Amino acid sequence: MTAAGLPYGMASIGTVLASLKPEFPDVSISKIRFLESEGLLTPRRTPSGYRQFSAVDVERLRYVLAAQRDHYLPLKVIKDHLDAIDRGLEPATPSARLPRALVSTNGSARDAAPVRDIRMTRAELLAESGLEASDLTELEQYGLLSAGPGGYFDADSALIATTAGELLAAGLEPRHLRPFRTAAERESSLIAQLVSAQARQRDPDARERAGATAAAVSATVLRLHALLVKAGLRRELGR
């Protein structure tokens, strides 16, 4: 037995937290407990009820945290991936295209920093997205993009800029994208209202649970949006 009363090769939740913090600064004991309650990991328990994490448990937890951070996947999708792994299959890992600056030479997300902590200068954002400076200025004017503290752009901004650049290359203009921002703000506000009561509960896992619910609803909203656009195009084009 170890000094903590755990079998050799097992770790307490505090030890697991300390080992993951450098790679995932936002992880907390509450988050780990929440992921367990959602069935994404099942650590053993001592007779007195303390959690015991094996090396496999820790790697499983690392996979979940990375999938959330790097690919913005909802927990249901991550759980499906884990189920596939448990059955000896190779899960699909769909994700939005990450900026080249955030991807290493082997195509995986950089380990140096969480995606959301990336800071890009205006010049770097233009080089990454392929936007013209005038297009970026217009996108800012229409509220689709904005620099953060110090004038830097984060990873979300890089993805928005790159996606907007693809639409501009297809023939749209920055002003045409303003309705997308308005619709996104309305949808975000609606989802936030939906989970706000859940997030305010005293349960220490409430905020994590509310975030998971919001992600799942958001995915459904995006699917509905895509279906409505598809149906609209069919009507417009007579197909």
C-alpha positions as CSV (number, residue, x, y, z in Angstrom):
1,M,0.0,0.0,0.0
2,T,1.1,3.6,-0.6
3,A,1.2,6.3,2.0
4,A,-2.2,7.5,0.9
5,G,-3.7,4.1,1.5
6,L,-4.0,3.2,-2.2
7,P,-2.6,0.1,-3.9
8,Y,0.6,0.6,-5.9
9,G,-0.1,1.9,-9.4
10,M,-3.2,3.8,-8.3
11,A,-3.6,7.5,-7.7
12,S,-5.9,9.7,-5.6
13,I,-8.0,12.4,-7.3
14,G,-5.7,15.1,-5.9
15,T,-2.7,13.4,-7.5
16,V,-4.5,13.0,-10.8
17,L,-5.5,16.7,-10.7
18,A,-1.9,17.8,-10.0
19,S,-0.6,15.7,-12.9
20,L,-3.2,17.1,-15.4
21,K,-3.1,20.8,-14.3
22,P,0.0,21.7,-16.4
23,E,-1.7,20.4,-19.6
24,F,-5.3,21.4,-18.7
25,P,-5.2,24.5,-16.5
26,D,-9.1,24.6,-16.2
27,V,-9.5,21.1,-14.9
28,S,-10.8,20.8,-11.3
29,I,-11.8,18.1,-8.9
30,S,-15.4,19.1,-9.5
31,K,-15.0,18.6,-13.2
32,I,-13.4,15.1,-12.7
33,R,-16.3,14.2,-10.5
34,F,-18.8,15.4,-13.0
35,L,-17.2,13.4,-15.8
36,E,-17.4,10.4,-13.6
37,S,-21.1,11.1,-12.9
38,E,-21.6,11.2,-16.7
39,G,-20.1,7.8,-17.1
40,L,-17.0,8.8,-19.0
41,L,-14.7,7.2,-16.4
42,T,-15.1,4.7,-13.6
43,P,-12.3,4.9,-11.0
44,R,-12.2,2.3,-8.3
45,R,-13.2,3.1,-4.7
46,T,-11.5,2.2,-1.4
47,P,-13.6,0.6,1.3
48,S,-13.9,4.1,2.8
49,G,-15.1,5.6,-0.5
50,Y,-12.0,7.3,-1.8
51,R,-11.5,7.3,-5.6
52,Q,-8.6,5.3,-7.0
53,F,-7.4,6.1,-10.5
54,S,-5.3,3.7,-12.6
55,A,-3.0,4.8,-15.4
56,V,-5.8,3.8,-17.9
57,D,-8.3,6.0,-16.0
58,V,-5.9,8.9,-16.3
59,E,-5.3,8.4,-20.0
60,R,-9.1,8.1,-20.5
61,L,-9.6,11.4,-18.6
62,R,-6.8,13.1,-20.7
63,Y,-8.6,11.9,-23.9
64,V,-11.9,13.5,-22.7
65,L,-10.3,16.8,-21.7
66,A,-8.3,17.0,-25.0
67,A,-11.4,16.2,-27.0
68,Q,-13.3,19.0,-25.3
69,R,-10.5,21.5,-25.5
70,D,-9.1,20.8,-29.0
71,H,-12.2,19.7,-30.9
72,Y,-15.1,21.3,-28.9
73,L,-16.9,17.9,-28.9
74,P,-20.0,17.4,-26.7
75,L,-19.8,14.7,-24.0
76,K,-22.2,12.4,-25.8
77,V,-19.8,12.3,-28.9
78,I,-16.8,11.8,-26.6
79,K,-18.6,9.0,-24.9
80,D,-19.3,7.3,-28.2
81,H,-15.6,7.6,-29.1
82,L,-14.7,6.0,-25.8
83,D,-17.2,3.2,-26.3
84,A,-15.6,2.6,-29.7
85,I,-12.1,2.4,-28.2
86,D,-13.4,0.0,-25.5
87,R,-14.6,-2.2,-28.3
88,G,-11.2,-2.1,-30.0
89,L,-12.3,0.2,-32.8
90,E,-10.7,3.4,-34.0
91,P,-13.1,6.3,-33.4
92,A,-13.7,9.1,-35.9
93,T,-12.4,12.4,-34.7
94,P,-14.3,15.1,-36.6
95,S,-13.3,18.7,-35.8
96,A,-13.3,22.1,-37.2
97,R,-10.1,22.9,-39.0
98,L,-7.6,24.3,-36.6
99,P,-5.3,27.2,-37.7
100,R,-2.0,26.1,-39.0
101,A,-0.4,28.0,-36.2
102,L,-2.1,25.7,-33.7
103,V,-1.2,22.4,-35.4
104,S,2.0,20.5,-35.2
105,T,3.7,18.9,-38.2
106,N,2.0,15.5,-37.5
107,G,-1.4,17.2,-37.7
108,S,-2.3,17.0,-34.0
109,A,-3.0,20.0,-31.8
110,R,0.0,21.5,-30.1
111,D,0.6,20.4,-26.6
112,A,2.4,23.6,-25.7
113,A,-0.8,25.5,-24.7
114,P,-4.5,25.1,-24.7
115,V,-6.2,26.1,-27.9
116,R,-8.1,28.9,-26.3
117,D,-4.9,30.5,-24.9
118,I,-3.4,31.1,-28.3
119,R,-2.8,34.7,-29.1
120,M,-2.4,35.9,-32.7
121,T,-1.4,39.3,-33.9
122,R,-3.4,41.0,-36.6
123,A,-0.7,40.2,-39.2
124,E,-0.6,36.6,-38.1
125,L,-4.4,36.4,-38.4
126,L,-4.3,37.8,-41.9
127,A,-1.6,35.4,-42.9
128,E,-3.5,32.4,-41.4
129,S,-6.9,33.2,-42.8
130,G,-5.9,34.6,-46.2
131,L,-8.1,37.7,-45.6
132,E,-7.3,41.0,-47.0
133,A,-6.8,43.8,-44.4
134,S,-9.9,45.6,-45.7
135,D,-12.0,42.4,-45.3
136,L,-10.8,41.9,-41.7
137,T,-11.7,45.6,-40.9
138,E,-15.2,45.1,-42.3
139,L,-15.7,41.9,-40.4
140,E,-14.8,43.7,-37.3
141,Q,-17.2,46.6,-38.1
142,Y,-20.0,44.1,-38.6
143,G,-19.2,42.4,-35.2
144,L,-18.0,39.1,-36.5
145,L,-14.5,39.5,-35.1
146,S,-12.9,41.5,-32.3
147,A,-9.4,41.5,-30.8
148,G,-9.0,40.7,-27.1
149,P,-6.7,42.3,-24.5
150,G,-3.5,43.7,-26.0
151,G,-5.0,43.6,-29.5
152,Y,-4.5,39.8,-29.9
153,F,-6.9,37.3,-31.5
154,D,-7.7,33.9,-30.0
155,A,-8.2,30.5,-31.6
156,D,-11.9,31.0,-32.0
157,S,-11.3,34.3,-33.9
158,A,-8.8,32.5,-36.2
159,L,-11.4,29.8,-37.0
160,I,-14.1,32.5,-37.7
161,A,-11.7,34.5,-39.9
162,T,-10.7,31.4,-41.9
163,T,-14.3,30.3,-42.3
164,A,-15.4,33.8,-43.3
165,G,-12.5,33.9,-45.8
166,E,-13.9,30.8,-47.5
167,L,-17.3,32.5,-47.8
168,L,-15.8,35.6,-49.2
169,A,-13.8,33.6,-51.7
170,A,-17.2,32.1,-52.8
171,G,-18.5,35.5,-53.7
172,L,-20.1,36.8,-50.5
173,E,-19.2,40.2,-49.0
174,P,-18.5,40.9,-45.3
175,R,-21.9,42.7,-45.0
176,H,-23.6,39.5,-46.1
177,L,-22.3,37.7,-43.0
178,R,-23.9,40.1,-40.5
179,P,-27.1,38.0,-40.3
180,F,-25.0,35.0,-39.2
181,R,-23.7,37.0,-36.3
182,T,-27.2,38.2,-35.3
183,A,-28.6,34.7,-35.5
184,A,-25.7,33.2,-33.5
185,E,-26.2,35.8,-30.8
186,R,-29.9,35.0,-30.5
187,E,-29.3,31.3,-30.4
188,S,-26.5,31.7,-27.8
189,S,-28.8,33.8,-25.7
190,L,-31.6,31.3,-26.0
191,I,-29.4,28.4,-25.0
192,A,-27.9,30.4,-22.1
193,Q,-31.4,31.1,-20.8
194,L,-32.2,27.4,-21.1
195,V,-29.4,26.3,-18.8
196,S,-29.1,29.3,-16.5
197,A,-31.3,27.8,-13.8
198,Q,-29.2,24.6,-13.9
199,A,-26.0,26.5,-13.7
200,R,-27.2,28.4,-10.5
201,Q,-27.8,25.2,-8.6
202,R,-25.8,24.6,-5.4
203,D,-24.6,21.3,-6.6
204,P,-20.8,21.7,-7.2
205,D,-21.1,20.0,-10.5
206,A,-24.0,22.2,-11.7
207,R,-21.9,24.5,-13.9
208,E,-20.2,21.5,-15.6
209,R,-23.6,19.9,-16.2
210,A,-25.0,23.1,-17.5
211,G,-22.1,23.4,-19.9
212,A,-22.6,19.9,-21.2
213,T,-26.3,20.5,-21.7
214,A,-25.5,23.8,-23.6
215,A,-23.0,22.0,-25.8
216,A,-25.5,19.2,-26.6
217,V,-28.3,21.7,-27.4
218,S,-26.0,23.8,-29.4
219,A,-25.1,20.8,-31.6
220,T,-28.8,20.2,-32.1
221,V,-29.4,23.8,-33.0
222,L,-26.6,23.7,-35.6
223,R,-28.1,20.6,-37.1
224,L,-31.5,22.2,-37.3
225,H,-30.0,25.3,-38.9
226,A,-28.2,23.1,-41.6
227,L,-31.4,21.2,-42.3
228,L,-33.4,24.4,-42.7
229,V,-30.8,25.9,-45.1
230,K,-30.8,22.7,-47.1
231,A,-34.6,22.8,-47.4
232,G,-34.5,26.4,-48.3
233,L,-32.0,25.8,-51.1
234,R,-34.1,23.0,-52.4
235,R,-37.1,25.4,-52.7
236,E,-35.0,28.2,-54.2
237,L,-33.4,26.0,-56.8
238,G,-36.4,23.9,-57.5
239,R,-34.6,20.6,-56.6
